[in-house]
Amino acid sequence: MRPLIEVRALRKEYRRGGDMVRAVDGIDLALRPGESVGVIGESGCGKSTLARCMTRLERPTSGSVFFRDTHVTGLPDRALRWFRREVQPVFQDPLTALNPRWTIGRLIAEPLQIHGERDVQRRVDEAVRDVGLDQELMARRPRDLSGGERQRVAIARAIVLRPSVLVLDEPTASVDMSSRRALLALLKRLQSEHGLTYLYISHDIRTIEETCSRTIVMYRGRLAEEGPTTEVLNSPGHVYTQILVSAIPRMDGSTRRSSRLRTRPSSGQGLSPGSGCVFVERCPRSLPECAADPPVVEITPGHRAVCVLAGRTGRSR
């Protein structure tokens, strides 16, 4: 099946002070119709920057974004109206993304009005029902709603245009546990009913485990590992992934893997591109060959890790 949306060799650089920071560094990623793909990693690893480049909220420094084989990377904003209908973001904190002075009804209607759609009220009513919001909330403002209700408003705004792809950046981070479960159930139902494709950006590995069939692991802007979610989380090949999943609690209160694996303290010194594995300064198992660019090791079909130890430690417990 051909990808619905795809990025190739994507890079995004920012200048901070006198330094050039590469927030996304050569990422390849493809989403197929109806798929849910998760992107995990520590804060600052480039997950949200990747999402903003994929949705063209930011222009990549280099690399390509394709949607249904159309190259959208270099298109000016005025030529992206059709793309923005098809690929919609849902942000972590809807309170900062929603105009606080507008009513909920107006907020959900706005995307339709921008795109010149007809039957605005009917479409708004459909979206409101889809996300399980009460009609009596339509006259209220974002500050009057709970965190879970605000996130449902953000989802309604995203689906009202009937997109193909939702890019969900930490969609449950601003809600409590009960609201988290309800939002994940809602997103699963919407995907089933509307044939949506999801890219989940999250530091919460449990969310990715519950929702995504495939997982990408990022570290300092680069791909560390990717593959079927069950394999990446149960048999991680990259030492960094092993450390990430070691802290995931089980239902009995224990952790998934031994907690003996610890990173070294970071020196805070950045590595220039091409100077070897970006995780080497924190890796508790680093070897002399880690100073060279690491190989891409295929652990099983579709499961690969960018680590010299992947073939040796990928199935260790």
C-alpha positions as CSV (number, residue, x, y, z in Angstrom):
1,M,0.0,0.0,0.0
2,R,1.4,3.4,-1.0
3,P,2.0,5.9,1.8
4,L,-0.6,8.6,2.4
5,I,1.9,11.0,3.8
6,E,5.7,10.6,3.7
7,V,8.8,12.6,4.8
8,R,12.2,11.9,3.3
9,A,15.6,13.0,4.8
10,L,13.8,15.8,6.7
11,R,15.9,18.3,8.5
12,K,15.0,21.4,10.5
13,E,17.7,23.7,11.9
14,Y,17.4,26.7,14.2
15,R,19.9,29.3,15.3
16,R,20.2,29.7,19.0
17,G,22.7,32.3,20.1
18,G,25.7,31.7,17.9
19,D,25.0,27.9,17.5
20,M,23.0,26.1,14.8
21,V,20.8,23.4,16.4
22,R,19.5,20.6,14.2
23,A,16.2,19.8,15.8
24,V,15.3,17.2,13.2
25,D,18.2,15.4,11.5
26,G,17.5,13.3,8.4
27,I,14.2,11.6,9.4
28,D,12.4,9.3,7.0
29,L,8.8,8.4,7.9
30,A,5.8,7.1,6.0
31,L,2.2,6.7,7.1
32,R,-0.2,4.4,5.2
33,P,-3.9,4.9,5.0
34,G,-5.7,3.9,8.3
35,E,-2.4,3.4,10.1
36,S,-1.5,4.7,13.6
37,V,2.2,5.5,14.0
38,G,3.7,6.6,17.3
39,V,6.8,8.8,17.8
40,I,8.5,8.6,21.2
41,G,11.5,10.1,22.9
42,E,12.6,12.5,25.6
43,S,11.5,16.1,25.7
44,G,13.6,18.1,23.2
45,C,14.3,15.1,20.9
46,G,12.6,16.8,17.9
47,K,9.1,15.1,18.0
48,S,7.1,18.2,18.0
49,T,9.3,19.9,15.4
50,L,8.8,16.8,13.1
51,A,5.0,17.2,13.5
52,R,5.1,20.9,12.7
53,C,7.2,20.2,9.6
54,M,4.9,17.4,8.5
55,T,1.8,19.6,8.8
56,R,3.7,22.5,7.1
57,L,3.2,24.8,10.1
58,E,7.0,25.2,9.7
59,R,9.0,24.9,6.6
60,P,11.8,22.3,6.7
61,T,15.4,23.4,6.2
62,S,15.8,20.5,3.8
63,G,14.2,17.2,2.8
64,S,10.8,16.5,1.4
65,V,7.2,16.1,2.5
66,F,4.8,14.2,0.2
67,F,1.1,13.8,0.4
68,R,-0.5,11.3,-2.0
69,D,2.8,11.6,-4.0
70,T,2.4,15.4,-4.3
71,H,5.5,17.2,-3.2
72,V,4.3,19.9,-0.7
73,T,7.6,21.0,0.9
74,G,8.2,24.0,-1.2
75,L,4.7,25.1,-1.9
76,P,3.8,28.7,-0.7
77,D,1.1,29.0,2.0
78,R,-1.5,30.1,-0.5
79,A,-1.1,26.9,-2.4
80,L,-1.5,24.7,0.7
81,R,-5.2,25.1,1.4
82,W,-6.1,21.7,0.0
83,F,-3.2,20.1,2.1
84,R,-4.4,21.8,5.3
85,R,-7.8,20.3,4.8
86,E,-6.3,16.8,4.5
87,V,-3.7,17.0,7.3
88,Q,-4.9,18.5,10.6
89,P,-2.9,19.0,13.8
90,V,-4.2,18.5,17.4
91,F,-2.0,20.3,19.9
92,Q,-1.0,19.3,23.5
93,D,-2.6,22.3,25.2
94,P,-5.9,23.4,23.6
95,L,-6.2,26.3,26.0
96,T,-3.3,28.0,24.3
97,A,-4.4,27.0,20.8
98,L,-8.0,28.2,21.1
99,N,-9.0,31.8,21.0
100,P,-10.1,32.5,24.6
101,R,-12.6,35.2,23.5
102,W,-14.6,33.0,21.1
103,T,-17.4,30.7,21.9
104,I,-16.9,27.0,21.4
105,G,-19.4,27.0,18.5
106,R,-17.5,29.7,16.7
107,L,-14.2,28.0,17.3
108,I,-15.4,24.7,15.7
109,A,-17.0,26.6,12.8
110,E,-14.0,28.7,11.9
111,P,-12.1,26.1,9.8
112,L,-15.2,25.6,7.6
113,Q,-15.6,29.4,7.2
114,I,-11.9,29.8,6.2
115,H,-12.4,27.2,3.5
116,G,-15.7,28.6,2.2
117,E,-17.7,25.5,3.1
118,R,-21.5,25.4,3.0
119,D,-23.8,23.9,5.6
120,V,-21.6,25.2,8.4
121,Q,-24.0,24.6,11.2
122,R,-24.9,21.1,10.1
123,R,-21.2,20.2,9.9
124,V,-20.5,21.7,13.3
125,D,-23.4,19.8,14.8
126,E,-22.0,16.6,13.3
127,A,-18.5,17.2,14.7
128,V,-19.9,18.0,18.1
129,R,-21.8,14.8,18.2
130,D,-18.8,12.8,16.9
131,V,-16.6,13.9,19.8
132,G,-19.3,13.6,22.5
133,L,-19.8,17.2,23.4
134,D,-23.1,18.6,24.7
135,Q,-24.7,21.3,22.6
136,E,-25.2,23.5,25.6
137,L,-21.4,24.0,25.7
138,M,-21.4,25.8,22.3
139,A,-22.2,29.2,23.9
140,R,-19.4,28.9,26.4
141,R,-15.7,29.8,26.1
142,P,-12.6,27.6,26.5
143,R,-11.9,28.7,30.1
144,D,-15.3,27.5,31.1
145,L,-14.6,23.9,30.0
146,S,-12.6,21.1,31.6
147,G,-9.3,19.9,30.1
148,G,-11.0,16.9,28.6
149,E,-13.7,19.0,27.1
150,R,-11.3,21.5,25.6
151,Q,-9.3,18.6,24.0
152,R,-12.6,17.4,22.5
153,V,-13.2,20.8,21.1
154,A,-9.7,20.7,19.5
155,I,-10.5,17.3,18.0
156,A,-13.8,18.6,16.7
157,R,-12.1,21.6,15.0
158,A,-9.7,19.1,13.4
159,I,-12.2,16.6,12.1
160,V,-14.9,19.2,11.0
161,L,-13.0,19.5,7.6
162,R,-13.1,15.7,7.2
163,P,-9.3,15.3,6.9
164,S,-7.4,12.1,6.1
165,V,-4.6,12.5,8.7
166,L,-4.5,13.8,12.2
167,V,-1.1,14.7,13.7
168,L,-1.7,14.4,17.5
169,D,1.0,16.1,19.5
170,E,0.7,14.9,23.1
171,P,-3.1,14.7,22.9
172,T,-3.6,13.4,26.4
173,A,-0.9,15.3,28.3
174,S,-3.1,18.0,29.7
175,V,-5.9,15.8,31.1
176,D,-6.3,13.5,34.1
177,M,-6.2,9.7,33.9
178,S,-9.9,9.1,33.4
179,S,-10.1,11.8,30.7
180,R,-7.0,10.2,29.1
181,R,-8.8,6.8,28.8
182,A,-11.9,8.5,27.4
183,L,-10.0,10.5,24.8
184,L,-8.0,7.5,23.6
185,A,-11.3,5.5,23.2
186,L,-12.8,8.5,21.3
187,L,-9.8,8.7,18.9
188,K,-10.0,4.9,18.3
189,R,-13.7,5.2,17.5
190,L,-13.2,8.2,15.2
191,Q,-10.4,6.4,13.3
192,S,-12.7,3.4,12.8
193,E,-15.7,5.4,11.7
194,H,-13.9,7.9,9.4
195,G,-10.9,5.9,8.2
196,L,-8.4,8.4,9.7
197,T,-4.7,8.0,9.7
198,Y,-2.9,9.0,12.9
199,L,0.6,10.2,13.8
200,Y,0.9,10.2,17.6
201,I,3.6,12.3,19.2
202,S,4.1,11.4,22.8
203,H,6.5,10.9,25.7
204,D,3.9,8.6,27.3
205,I,4.9,5.2,26.0
206,R,1.8,3.6,27.4
207,T,-0.3,5.7,25.1
208,I,1.7,4.6,22.1
209,E,1.5,1.0,23.2
210,E,-2.3,1.2,23.5
211,T,-2.9,3.0,20.2
212,C,-0.1,2.5,17.6
213,S,0.8,-0.5,15.4
214,R,4.2,1.0,14.6
215,T,6.6,3.1,16.6
216,I,9.4,5.5,15.8
217,V,12.0,6.3,18.5
218,M,13.9,9.6,18.2
219,Y,16.9,10.9,20.0
220,R,18.4,14.4,19.4
221,G,16.6,14.8,16.1
222,R,17.6,11.4,14.7
223,L,16.0,8.1,14.2
224,A,17.1,5.6,16.8
225,E,14.7,2.8,16.1
226,E,11.5,1.9,14.3
227,G,9.3,-1.1,13.9
228,P,6.1,-2.8,15.0
229,T,5.2,-1.4,18.4
230,T,5.2,-4.8,20.2
231,E,8.7,-5.5,19.0
232,V,10.1,-2.1,19.7
233,L,8.8,-2.1,23.2
234,N,9.3,-5.8,24.1
235,S,12.6,-6.4,22.2
236,P,14.2,-3.0,21.8
237,G,17.4,-3.0,19.7
238,H,18.8,0.4,20.5
239,V,20.3,0.9,24.0
240,Y,18.4,4.2,24.2
241,T,15.1,2.5,23.6
242,Q,15.9,-0.1,26.2
243,I,16.4,2.7,28.8
244,L,13.1,4.4,27.7
245,V,11.0,1.2,28.1
246,S,12.8,0.1,31.3
247,A,10.7,2.6,33.3
248,I,7.3,1.6,32.0
249,P,5.2,0.2,34.9
250,R,3.4,-3.1,34.6
251,M,-0.1,-3.7,36.0
252,D,1.5,-5.4,39.0
253,G,3.6,-2.4,39.8
254,S,6.9,-3.8,38.5
255,T,8.8,-2.4,35.6
256,R,9.1,-3.9,32.2
257,R,12.8,-4.4,32.3
258,S,15.7,-4.3,34.7
259,S,16.3,-0.9,36.1
260,R,20.0,-1.5,36.3
261,L,20.5,0.1,32.8
262,R,21.3,3.8,33.4
263,T,22.6,6.5,31.2
264,R,25.8,8.4,31.9
265,P,25.4,12.1,32.7
266,S,25.4,14.2,29.6
267,S,28.3,16.6,29.2
268,G,25.9,18.9,27.4
269,Q,28.3,19.1,24.4
270,G,26.5,18.8,21.1
271,L,27.9,16.5,18.4
272,S,28.3,17.8,14.8
273,P,26.6,15.8,12.0
274,G,28.6,12.8,11.0
275,S,30.6,12.5,14.2
276,G,29.3,9.2,15.3
277,C,26.4,8.0,17.4
278,V,24.6,10.9,19.0
279,F,23.8,8.8,22.1
280,V,27.5,7.7,22.7
281,E,28.2,10.2,25.5
282,R,25.2,8.9,27.6
283,C,25.4,5.2,26.6
284,P,26.4,2.8,29.4
285,R,27.5,0.2,26.8
286,S,29.4,2.3,24.3
287,L,32.2,0.8,22.3
288,P,35.1,2.3,20.4
289,E,33.3,1.7,17.1
290,C,30.5,4.0,18.3
291,A,32.7,7.0,17.4
292,A,31.9,6.2,13.7
293,D,28.5,6.6,12.2
294,P,26.3,3.7,13.5
295,P,24.9,1.1,11.1
296,V,21.2,0.6,10.5
297,V,20.7,-3.0,11.8
298,E,17.6,-4.9,10.7
299,I,16.6,-7.0,13.7
300,T,13.6,-8.6,12.1
301,P,11.7,-7.6,8.9
302,G,10.5,-4.1,9.4
303,H,12.2,-3.6,12.8
304,R,15.5,-1.7,12.6
305,A,17.8,0.2,15.0
306,V,20.6,2.6,14.3
307,C,23.0,1.0,16.9
308,V,26.1,-1.2,16.6
309,L,24.8,-3.3,19.5
310,A,21.4,-3.9,18.0
311,G,22.2,-7.2,16.5
312,R,23.7,-8.4,19.8
313,T,21.3,-6.9,22.4
314,G,18.1,-6.5,20.5
315,R,16.4,-9.5,22.2
316,S,18.2,-9.4,25.5
317,R,16.0,-9.3,28.6
